Amino acid sequence: MAHFTHHSEENYLKTLFKLESRQDKKVNNTALAKALNLNPATVLEMIRKLTDRKMVQLKPDKSIQLTEKGKKKALLTIRKHRLWEVFLVEKMNYKWNEVHELAEQLEHIESADLVDRLDGFLGNPPFDPHGDPIPDKNGKIKPNLSVPLSDCIPGKNYTVINLIDTSDEFLQFLGKLNILPGRRIKLLEKLKYDNSFSVEVQEKTVQFSEKVAKNILVQSV
């Protein structure tokens, strides 16, 4: 039970950090419950426990915010997760869409020495297979300056940086389109009829929905 609670706490902190990083507005209990796919009452109970442990703060407006202690713990969990994803892809020959669930299990290993050795063994990779930056041992992480493709201007070239959705289905879909981190693409058109997007990838034109475009983060070239 203690191990389960430990894992659960890390998942809450990691998810809260990601929500804080991606949203301009403040994170509340409802948003966190939706991200974790849990009942809001269950989430509120855990938030109270994390508040008692000085990991999070409940603000007067009912928003939830990580403390420095909570942020440090969240970044350590994220560091472990992303390093294990690199290991599984580069050393164990897993595909990029096969590693998320395995890394979810491995990220809860507590040995800091093992994580630092893993980092050195892999050559201190700056990014995971999905393009997400890996925090260093001090909890420093490169700022993500990418924007959703859905917010971009047609006619311009962009580089795919990372992905919001890392589900198996989404990664398989992008793999078939040859859209992956580091790939240069050109946004050709936003189609008003159905809000779909037309994109040039490696001299081929592909088309996909607005939902897909919102989950692809890019930077202008």
Protein Blocks (a to p, Z undefined) as FASTA:
>chain_A
ZZmmmmmmmmmmmmmmmmmmmpmbdcdfklmmmmnopafklmmmmmmmmmmnomaccdfk
opacddfklmmmmmmmmmmmmmmmmmmmmmnopafklmmmmmmmmmmpmblklmmmmmmm
nopaabdfkopacddfkopacddfbdcfklpcehiacddfbdfblcfklmmmmmmnopae
hiacddfbdcfklopacddeehiacdddfklmmmpccddZZ
